[in-house]
Amino acid sequence: VQKLLDRGYVIERKNYLFPTKLGKEVYNYLIRLKSAEKFVKEEFTRILEELMDKIERGEVHYIDVLKDLFEEVLRVEKYNLSS
């Protein structure tokens, strides 16, 4: 959540988060990219949070998680370039 605040995608008012114009634009852009749609879904966020917990507990190495994520992003980019 802090990253979203830092990047200006959301603002906080009375303990609630509200999307900014920039946040809405980024979200809408990502949704239009069919191949990137999975990155903005709640399920993907849940999986990333589970992976971060596993890294913290020493069950997986952060480099392995980053490699897998990077490969997925490259697949999305390759798909977008070929479309």
Number of C-alpha atoms within 10 A of each C-alpha: 8 8 9 13 16 10 11 14 20 21 16 10 8 5 7 8 14 14 16 14 12 13 18 14 13 13 15 13 13 16 16 11 13 12 16 19 16 14 14 13 11 10 11 13 13 11 11 14 12 12 17 17 13 15 16 12 10 10 11 14 14 15 10 11 16 11 11 12 13 12 12 14 15 12 14 17 14 12 14 13 8 7 6
